[in-house]
Amino acid sequence: MKTISNTVHSKQATGCINNALSILGDKWTPLIIKEMTVCPQKFSELEKTLVGISPRTLSQRLEKLIEHQIIRKILYCEHPPRFQYALTKKGSDLQQILGDMANWSKKYNN
C-alpha cells in the first residue's frame, strides 16, 4: 500500500503539501511559529523580534494560526486583558519541519 511517507509524487501527497502550504506558506508564519518553540510569546515580543512585520500582518497571521489550532491564546492579565500565544500539540509537531528547513537552507544557501 502506498503511503504519503514513501512517495511525494502521489496525488494525495500533492494535496497534503498544498494544504500545509495554504496554512504555513504565508510570509512570516514559519518565523512566528519558530519564536514560540522555546516559550509563549506576547504580541509585543513577537513584534520586536520579527523586525519589519506590521502589527496588522502579525495580527492576521496569529488569527490564522489560532483558527487552524496551531497556536492558542492564553490570558495572562485580566485588567486590562493581556494575552500570550503558545504552540498547541499540533504546532509543536512543526518544530522538526522548521529545523529541517533551516538545515536545508544552511546546507545549500551558505
Summary of the structure (lengths in Angstrom):
residues: 110
radius of gyration: 16.0
end to end distance: 39.1
largest distance: 55.9
contacts: 267
relative contact order: 0.13
helix: 57%
strand: 14%
